[in-house]
Amino acid sequence: MQSGAHGYYDTLGIPRTASSDDIRKAHRELARRYHPDLNPGDKFAEARFRDVQEANPTFAARAGFHLKSPVNAPQVLAHQ
């Protein structure tokens, strides 16, 4: 378990000044890299995956969207 948002930035390997897009990109990359389905039996990868997933709600609150859900991502409307 991380201690506050500062630890989550370290977990994702991003600076505190990272944009929402950079946060999303780092989260997706690390979640994929350490996903248990891609690393069966690897306890280190399992622990890292949990750490990366734990950062999700903190950054989602900051950015105003849920990192895993494109449904809740900000929508860009086309001019009609």
PyMOL commands that set and color helices and strands:
alter all, ss='L'
color gray80, all
select helices_A, chain A and resi 4-12+20-33+43-63+70-72
alter helices_A, ss='H'
color red, helices_A
deselect
rebuild
show_as cartoon
